[in-house]
Amino acid sequence: MVDSTRVATPAVSNPRFAREAGEFAIYMMQLSASDIAKMLRCSSAIAAQTLQRYGSFFEQSELLPAVLAYHGQAYRGLRAEEFSLDDMAFAQDHLHITSFLYGLLRPLDMIHPYRMEGNAELAPAEGENLFAYWRKRLTQCLIDAVKADDGVLVHLATEEMEHLFDWRHIKQEVHVIQPQFLVRKDGKLKVVTVYAKTCRGAMTRHIITNRLSTPESLATFCFEGFEFSPENSTPDTPVFICE
C-alpha cells in the first residue's frame, strides 16, 4: 500500500460538511463494536477497527486528502498517489467525491479514514438513513458546482451513490454522461464489476491527467483492452468494450 502521507499536494481544504461528519463520528464513538457490526453488516473484527477509528476521529495527525484516503477498486484505477501537483490542482477544481459520512468532498479536503453505509440510521441524521439525510443537502450543492464548471457531469461513481441525490432533478439541471464498461463473454456483453470499477477510476485519471474538456473526448479512453465502441454508444452513454 502506498504511504499517502508522503504524497505532495498543492494545498489542502476543509470538507463542506465537516460539522455534520463530526456529529456522526461522536455518535459512532458511543456505540459498541457489536452495535457497529449490526449497523454496517460487517464482521466483528472490522467493527472493532471501525470503532477504534471513530475513537481517534478528531486526531489531526490522522487526516488525509480525500483522494488519497480511499483504497477501493476504483481508487486503484485512479492511482492518485502518482498525480503531479498540477493534476491535483485540476482534480480539486473538477472532481467530486461522494461520501456517506462527509456528503460531498473535493479531492484535497482533509478527512479521517472511516467506514459507513448509506442505509445506516444515525441519531444525528434526524431519524433518517444517510441516503435520505444527504439527499436534501447534496442535490442542489452538486447542481451548483457542476453549473459553475461547464454544466457537464461525467458520472463515474457506482449507481448506489445516485441515492445520495434527487437524481431525477440532477439530470434535469445538468448534462449527465454515464460511461459503461462491458466485457464480451460467449458473444454477449456483460458488466464485470471488478473491471467496471477499475475502469471508472482509470477514466477519472484519464480525464484529469489529459485535461479533457468535452464529452466527445472521452472516446480517447483506452485501458487494458477496453476501447470505445461507437456502434454501441449514445451521446450520453459512451460504451467501452473489452473483447
C-alpha positions as CSV (number, residue, x, y, z in Angstrom):
1,M,0.0,0.0,0.0
2,V,1.3,3.5,-0.9
3,D,2.1,5.7,2.0
4,S,-0.3,8.5,1.1
5,T,1.1,10.8,3.8
6,R,4.2,11.3,1.6
7,V,2.3,12.3,-1.5
8,A,2.7,16.0,-2.3
9,T,-0.3,18.2,-2.8
10,P,-0.5,21.8,-3.8
11,A,-2.8,22.7,-0.9
12,V,-5.4,21.2,1.4
13,S,-9.0,22.2,2.1
14,N,-11.8,21.6,4.7
15,P,-14.9,19.5,3.9
16,R,-18.0,21.5,3.4
17,F,-19.9,19.2,5.7
18,A,-17.2,18.7,8.3
19,R,-19.5,19.6,11.2
20,E,-22.1,17.0,10.2
21,A,-19.4,14.4,9.8
22,G,-18.1,15.2,13.3
23,E,-21.6,14.8,14.8
24,F,-21.9,11.4,13.1
25,A,-18.5,10.4,14.4
26,I,-19.3,11.4,18.0
27,Y,-22.4,9.2,17.8
28,M,-20.4,6.3,16.4
29,M,-17.9,6.6,19.3
30,Q,-20.7,5.9,21.8
31,L,-21.7,2.6,20.2
32,S,-20.3,-0.9,20.9
33,A,-18.4,-3.0,18.4
34,S,-21.4,-5.3,18.2
35,D,-23.8,-2.4,17.5
36,I,-21.5,-1.3,14.7
37,A,-21.3,-4.8,13.3
38,K,-25.1,-4.9,13.1
39,M,-25.4,-1.4,11.7
40,L,-22.8,-1.8,9.0
41,R,-23.3,-5.5,8.4
42,C,-19.6,-6.3,8.9
43,S,-17.5,-8.7,10.8
44,S,-16.7,-8.3,14.5
45,A,-13.0,-7.6,13.5
46,I,-13.9,-4.9,11.1
47,A,-16.4,-3.4,13.6
48,A,-13.7,-3.2,16.3
49,Q,-11.4,-1.5,13.8
50,T,-14.1,0.9,12.8
51,L,-14.9,1.8,16.5
52,Q,-11.2,2.4,17.0
53,R,-11.0,4.7,14.0
54,Y,-14.0,6.8,15.2
55,G,-12.4,7.0,18.6
56,S,-9.5,8.9,17.1
57,F,-11.6,10.8,14.6
58,F,-10.5,14.2,15.8
59,E,-6.8,13.5,15.7
60,Q,-5.4,16.0,13.3
61,S,-2.3,13.8,12.6
62,E,-4.6,11.1,11.0
63,L,-6.2,13.3,8.4
64,L,-5.6,12.6,4.7
65,P,-6.7,14.3,1.5
66,A,-9.9,12.6,0.4
67,V,-8.4,11.5,-3.0
68,L,-5.7,9.5,-1.1
69,A,-7.9,8.2,1.8
70,Y,-9.8,5.5,-0.1
71,H,-8.5,2.2,-1.3
72,G,-11.3,0.5,-3.2
73,Q,-11.0,-0.8,-6.7
74,A,-11.9,2.4,-8.4
75,Y,-9.2,4.3,-6.5
76,R,-6.7,1.7,-7.5
77,G,-7.6,2.5,-11.1
78,L,-7.3,6.3,-10.3
79,R,-3.7,6.0,-8.9
80,A,-4.0,9.5,-7.4
81,E,-0.7,8.9,-5.5
82,E,1.0,9.3,-8.9
83,F,-0.6,12.7,-9.7
84,S,1.6,15.7,-10.3
85,L,0.8,18.9,-8.4
86,D,-0.9,20.3,-11.5
87,D,-3.0,17.1,-11.7
88,M,-4.0,17.5,-8.1
89,A,-5.0,21.1,-8.6
90,F,-7.1,20.2,-11.7
91,A,-8.8,17.4,-9.8
92,Q,-9.6,19.8,-6.9
93,D,-11.5,22.1,-9.4
94,H,-13.3,19.4,-11.3
95,L,-13.7,16.1,-9.3
96,H,-16.5,15.4,-6.8
97,I,-16.2,12.5,-4.4
98,T,-19.3,11.1,-2.8
99,S,-19.2,10.0,0.9
100,F,-21.8,8.5,3.2
101,L,-20.1,10.2,6.2
102,Y,-18.9,13.6,4.7
103,G,-21.6,14.0,2.0
104,L,-19.7,15.5,-0.9
105,L,-15.9,16.1,-1.0
106,R,-13.2,17.8,-3.1
107,P,-10.1,15.7,-3.6
108,L,-7.9,17.8,-1.2
109,D,-10.5,18.0,1.6
110,M,-8.8,16.6,4.7
111,I,-10.7,13.7,6.1
112,H,-10.3,10.9,8.7
113,P,-10.4,7.3,7.5
114,Y,-13.8,5.8,8.2
115,R,-16.3,3.1,7.4
116,M,-20.0,3.9,6.8
117,E,-23.0,2.7,4.8
118,G,-25.7,4.8,3.2
119,N,-28.6,2.8,4.8
120,A,-27.2,3.3,8.3
121,E,-29.6,5.2,10.6
122,L,-27.8,7.5,13.0
123,A,-29.4,9.6,15.7
124,P,-27.9,12.9,14.4
125,A,-29.5,12.2,11.0
126,E,-32.9,13.2,12.3
127,G,-34.4,9.7,12.2
128,E,-33.5,9.2,8.5
129,N,-30.9,6.9,6.9
130,L,-27.9,8.6,5.4
131,F,-29.2,8.4,1.8
132,A,-32.3,10.4,2.8
133,Y,-30.3,12.8,5.1
134,W,-27.8,13.7,2.4
135,R,-30.3,13.9,-0.5
136,K,-31.8,17.1,0.8
137,R,-28.4,18.7,1.3
138,L,-26.4,17.5,-1.6
139,T,-28.7,17.7,-4.6
140,Q,-28.5,21.5,-5.1
141,C,-24.9,21.5,-3.9
142,L,-23.8,19.3,-6.8
143,I,-26.0,21.1,-9.3
144,D,-24.5,24.4,-8.4
145,A,-20.9,23.0,-8.6
146,V,-21.4,21.4,-12.0
147,K,-23.1,24.5,-13.4
148,A,-20.3,26.7,-12.1
149,D,-17.9,24.4,-14.1
150,D,-19.2,23.6,-17.6
151,G,-22.6,22.1,-16.9
152,V,-21.4,18.5,-17.7
153,L,-21.3,15.7,-15.1
154,V,-19.4,12.6,-16.1
155,H,-20.9,10.0,-13.7
156,L,-18.2,7.6,-12.7
157,A,-19.5,6.6,-9.2
158,T,-21.4,3.4,-8.6
159,E,-25.2,3.6,-9.1
160,E,-25.7,3.3,-5.4
161,M,-24.3,6.8,-5.0
162,E,-27.2,8.2,-7.0
163,H,-29.4,7.7,-3.9
164,L,-27.5,10.5,-2.2
165,F,-29.2,12.9,-4.5
166,D,-32.5,13.6,-6.1
167,W,-31.1,12.0,-9.3
168,R,-34.0,12.9,-11.5
169,H,-33.6,16.6,-10.6
170,I,-29.8,16.3,-11.2
171,K,-30.5,15.0,-14.7
172,Q,-32.9,17.8,-15.4
173,E,-30.5,20.5,-14.4
174,V,-27.1,19.3,-15.7
175,H,-25.9,17.2,-18.7
176,V,-25.1,13.8,-17.3
177,I,-22.7,11.5,-19.2
178,Q,-22.6,7.9,-17.8
179,P,-20.0,5.7,-19.4
180,Q,-20.4,1.9,-19.4
181,F,-17.6,-0.7,-19.4
182,L,-18.6,-4.1,-20.8
183,V,-16.8,-7.4,-21.4
184,R,-17.8,-9.7,-24.3
185,K,-18.3,-13.2,-23.0
186,D,-19.8,-16.0,-25.0
187,G,-20.9,-13.5,-27.6
188,K,-22.8,-11.3,-25.1
189,L,-21.8,-8.0,-23.5
190,K,-21.8,-8.1,-19.7
191,V,-20.8,-5.9,-16.8
192,V,-18.0,-7.5,-14.8
193,T,-18.0,-5.5,-11.5
194,V,-14.3,-5.5,-10.7
195,Y,-13.4,-4.4,-14.3
196,A,-16.1,-1.7,-14.3
197,K,-14.9,-0.3,-11.0
198,T,-11.3,-0.2,-12.2
199,C,-12.3,1.4,-15.4
200,R,-14.2,4.1,-13.6
201,G,-11.1,5.0,-11.7
202,A,-8.9,4.8,-14.8
203,M,-11.3,7.0,-16.8
204,T,-11.3,9.6,-14.0
205,R,-7.5,9.5,-14.1
206,H,-7.6,9.9,-17.9
207,I,-9.8,12.9,-17.7
208,I,-7.6,14.6,-15.1
209,T,-4.2,13.9,-16.5
210,N,-5.2,14.8,-20.0
211,R,-7.4,17.8,-19.0
212,L,-10.3,16.6,-21.1
213,S,-13.0,19.2,-21.5
214,T,-15.6,17.8,-23.9
215,P,-17.9,14.7,-23.7
216,E,-16.6,13.7,-27.2
217,S,-13.0,13.5,-25.9
218,L,-14.0,10.6,-23.6
219,A,-13.7,8.3,-26.7
220,T,-9.9,8.6,-26.4
221,F,-10.0,6.4,-23.3
222,C,-8.3,3.1,-23.7
223,F,-7.4,0.8,-20.8
224,E,-6.3,-2.8,-20.5
225,G,-8.3,-3.9,-23.6
226,F,-11.3,-1.6,-23.1
227,E,-11.9,0.6,-26.1
228,F,-14.6,2.9,-27.3
229,S,-17.4,1.2,-29.2
230,P,-19.2,3.8,-31.4
231,E,-21.8,1.4,-32.6
232,N,-22.9,0.5,-29.0
233,S,-22.8,4.1,-27.7
234,T,-25.1,7.1,-27.5
235,P,-24.0,10.7,-26.9
236,D,-24.9,10.4,-23.1
237,T,-23.8,6.8,-22.7
238,P,-20.4,6.1,-24.3
239,V,-19.7,2.4,-24.2
240,F,-16.2,0.8,-23.8
241,I,-15.8,-2.9,-24.6
242,C,-13.1,-5.4,-23.8
243,E,-13.3,-8.2,-26.4
